[in-house]
Structure formats: C-alpha cells, structure tokens
Amino acid sequence: MKVGFVSQETQDFLYEVLCRDNTFPWFYQEFTSKYTEGNAEVCKIMGYEEHPYFAHIMAHDGEPKSAAYEGVFKKLWDEIDPTGTQPIIRARAAKSMINDWHTPPTQPHVDAPFPHHVMIYYCNDSDGPTILYNQKYTGETVTSVTPKQYIEPEKGKYLIFDGLTYHSGSAPRKNTHRTILNINFYGHPRVLSS
C-alpha cells in the first residue's frame, strides 16, 4: 500500500473541475458494486449496503471514453506515472452525496478479478473512509471480512493498493459530497512517483 499527495496545482485543478464546475457531466448509478449470485468479486455480508452515486467513466479497457480523459484524468496520471508505463484498465470519477441517516460502507469488493492495482485519488476533504480488509480475492466466496485499515479522504491524497484486496467505500455523513478518481491499472506501484 502506498499513500501520497499530488502537487497543489493538480489538487486545485481537479477540485475545481470535479467538485465545483457545474458543467462537468455526472451520470447516476444505482449501485457502487452490485452483488450477483455466484460472483466472488462482490461480497454479500450483513451490515454492508450499496448506495447510489454519480459517475463519469474516463477510460475503460485502456481506451479513452470521454473528453475528460485528456482534459482531467491525464493531468493527474501524468504526475503519478510520468513515464507513461502503467497501462490503464479503467478510470472513473465518482461522487457520493451526503447521506446523514445511518448508511454502512458498501459491500466489500474488488474492482476486477485479476491481478492489478487500484489508485483512489481524493478530490476533496470529506468524511466517508475507504476501508481495506485483510481478505484477498481468490475466486472463492467470502462470507466475512476484517478491516485492516481506514483511509480518510483528504484533498490531494492518493492511495494505491493491490487490486485483489477487498475494500469498501463510504458515503459522507457530515460533508456534502465525497469525490474521488478510481483508477485500475496494470504494472507495479514502485515505479510510480512519490
């Protein structure tokens, strides 16, 4: 696992575009990670729930899917991977809105069922931690998880971890929104900038 911060210039740019620009397109999603019977990628554990959020897919299967790929995503990724050697699987922005009633974290899940890395970039200061669990995806159904670490959102912070680690997101209960960039990539996190 690696935690770091990007430059103030990049932080401010991403905050303005993804948190304040009312022309940036967001698309409603009913589930953060939908459970499907027999699919071990997403757990179905009592005490965890899915909640709606807004998303914007910038890249999928390594291909740009939006003008935001060049205009937004590359601003961040060029700073994180200046050599351009880390192939992207998926890049998406996600915005969870305030949910002041009791909402538990999302179902523990992995973003993909094969070896990869996950980077979560926090666009704003918020509550709603990312939770990493001790359990790893093996293809077998997981019926319980134990938290290993809670990572609180802070503007400019990024978190990189093994993509086969089960994790959950949380909706904010105090702040108006929690906005992130979620990037899945191949490669090795050691080559990424600090």
CORDAVEN-V495866 format. One record per backbone hydrogen bond with DSSP energy under -0.5 kcal/mol. NH is the residue of the N-H (numbers start at 1). CO is the residue of the C=O. If there is no record, write none. Layout:
nh | co
NH | CO
NH | CO
This chain:
nh | co
2 | 160
4 | 158
6 | 156
11 | 7
12 | 8
13 | 9
14 | 10
15 | 11
16 | 12
17 | 13
18 | 14
19 | 15
20 | 15
20 | 16
21 | 16
22 | 20
24 | 21
27 | 55
29 | 53
39 | 36
40 | 38
42 | 39
43 | 108
44 | 142
48 | 45
49 | 105
53 | 29
54 | 95
55 | 27
56 | 93
58 | 56
58 | 91
59 | 91
60 | 63
61 | 89
62 | 89
63 | 60
65 | 58
66 | 58
69 | 66
71 | 67
72 | 68
73 | 68
74 | 69
75 | 72
76 | 72
76 | 73
77 | 73
78 | 74
79 | 75
79 | 76
80 | 76
81 | 77
84 | 81
87 | 85
89 | 184
90 | 184
91 | 59
92 | 182
93 | 56
94 | 180
95 | 54
96 | 178
98 | 176
99 | 172
103 | 101
106 | 169
109 | 167
110 | 41
117 | 185
118 | 161
119 | 183
120 | 159
121 | 119
121 | 181
122 | 157
123 | 121
123 | 179
124 | 179
126 | 153
130 | 151
131 | 168
132 | 130
132 | 149
133 | 166
134 | 146
137 | 164
148 | 132
149 | 132
151 | 130
152 | 150
156 | 122
157 | 154
158 | 4
159 | 120
160 | 2
161 | 118
163 | 116
165 | 162
166 | 135
166 | 164
167 | 109
168 | 131
178 | 96
180 | 94
181 | 121
182 | 92
183 | 119
183 | 181
184 | 90
185 | 117
186 | 87
191 | 188
192 | 189
193 | 80
